[in-house]
Amino acid sequence: MNDSLAVLWVTKDKEAALNMVFMYTKNSKLRKWWGKVTLIIWGPSGPLLVSDAELQKELKALKEAGVELQACKACSDRYGISDQLTALGVDVKYMGQPLTELLKSGAAVLSV
């Protein structure tokens, strides 16, 4: 069994981010529900993150918990926020192939 979880965060809904994305992702790592936990920032979630101090604080807590932070470069370039995401400690890269590999590997992928 693949013990990896990737949470694909694609919405600009702050309430969903705080009360599902960040909460479940952080607890998944801290409580060892999953061995490897990755948050993937994709699309409209990126601009929300770079403009919101509360979400940035939560992102820092995810990183401190050991959650891997990634973002889609194509998306963040479209929004002009790649450098801002990098400054927040996010690995900004083209995500089409990595996401495909995750899906094919049997990793759990949760999209919100």
C-alpha positions as CSV (number, residue, x, y, z in Angstrom):
1,M,0.0,0.0,0.0
2,N,1.2,3.5,-0.9
3,D,1.5,5.6,2.3
4,S,1.5,9.0,0.6
5,L,-1.2,11.6,0.7
6,A,-1.3,14.6,-1.7
7,V,-3.8,17.3,-1.0
8,L,-4.5,19.3,-4.2
9,W,-5.7,22.7,-3.1
10,V,-7.4,24.4,-6.0
11,T,-10.1,26.6,-4.5
12,K,-10.0,30.2,-3.4
13,D,-12.4,29.5,-0.5
14,K,-10.6,30.5,2.7
15,E,-13.0,28.7,5.0
16,A,-12.3,25.4,3.1
17,A,-8.6,26.1,3.3
18,L,-8.6,26.7,7.1
19,N,-11.2,24.1,8.1
20,M,-10.3,21.2,5.7
21,V,-7.1,21.7,3.7
22,F,-4.8,23.0,6.4
23,M,-6.4,21.1,9.3
24,Y,-6.5,17.7,7.7
25,T,-3.1,18.0,6.0
26,K,-1.3,19.1,9.2
27,N,-3.0,16.5,11.4
28,S,-2.3,13.8,8.8
29,K,1.4,14.4,9.3
30,L,1.5,15.1,13.0
31,R,-0.7,12.1,13.9
32,K,1.1,9.9,11.4
33,W,-2.1,9.0,9.5
34,W,0.1,9.1,6.4
35,G,3.9,8.6,6.0
36,K,4.4,11.3,3.4
37,V,2.1,14.3,3.2
38,T,2.2,16.9,0.4
39,L,0.2,20.1,-0.1
40,I,-0.1,21.1,-3.8
41,I,-1.1,24.7,-4.4
42,W,-2.8,25.0,-7.8
43,G,-4.8,27.7,-9.5
44,P,-6.8,30.2,-7.5
45,S,-5.5,28.9,-4.1
46,G,-2.1,30.6,-4.9
47,P,-3.3,34.2,-5.0
48,L,-5.4,33.6,-1.9
49,L,-2.4,32.3,0.0
50,V,0.0,35.2,-0.9
51,S,-2.6,37.8,0.0
52,D,-3.7,36.4,3.4
53,A,-1.5,36.5,6.5
54,E,-3.6,34.0,8.4
55,L,-3.2,31.4,5.7
56,Q,0.5,32.1,5.6
57,K,0.8,31.5,9.3
58,E,-1.0,28.2,8.8
59,L,1.3,27.3,5.9
60,K,4.3,27.9,8.1
61,A,2.8,25.4,10.7
62,L,2.4,22.8,7.9
63,K,6.0,23.2,6.9
64,E,7.1,22.9,10.6
65,A,5.1,19.7,10.9
66,G,6.9,18.2,7.9
67,V,4.3,18.6,5.2
68,E,5.9,19.1,1.8
69,L,4.8,22.3,0.1
70,Q,4.5,22.4,-3.7
71,A,2.9,24.7,-6.2
72,C,2.1,24.6,-9.9
73,K,4.5,26.9,-11.7
74,A,2.4,27.4,-14.8
75,C,-0.5,28.6,-12.6
76,S,1.6,30.8,-10.3
77,D,3.4,32.3,-13.3
78,R,-0.1,33.2,-14.8
79,Y,-0.9,35.0,-11.5
80,G,2.5,36.6,-11.2
81,I,3.1,35.1,-7.8
82,S,5.8,32.4,-8.3
83,D,8.5,34.5,-6.4
84,Q,6.0,35.2,-3.5
85,L,5.2,31.5,-3.2
86,T,8.9,30.6,-3.2
87,A,9.5,33.2,-0.5
88,L,6.9,31.4,1.6
89,G,8.9,28.2,1.4
90,V,6.9,26.5,-1.4
91,D,8.7,24.4,-4.0
92,V,7.3,26.0,-7.2
93,K,7.6,23.7,-10.2
94,Y,5.7,22.4,-13.2
95,M,3.2,20.0,-11.7
96,G,1.6,18.2,-14.6
97,Q,4.0,15.3,-14.7
98,P,4.5,15.0,-10.9
99,L,0.7,14.9,-10.3
100,T,0.4,12.3,-13.0
101,E,3.1,10.2,-11.3
102,L,1.3,10.5,-8.0
103,L,-1.9,9.3,-9.4
104,K,-0.3,6.4,-11.2
105,S,1.7,5.4,-8.1
106,G,-1.5,4.8,-6.1
107,A,-0.9,7.7,-3.7
108,A,-4.0,9.1,-2.2
109,V,-4.9,12.4,-3.8
110,L,-7.5,14.6,-2.2
111,S,-8.7,17.6,-4.2
112,V,-10.3,20.6,-2.5
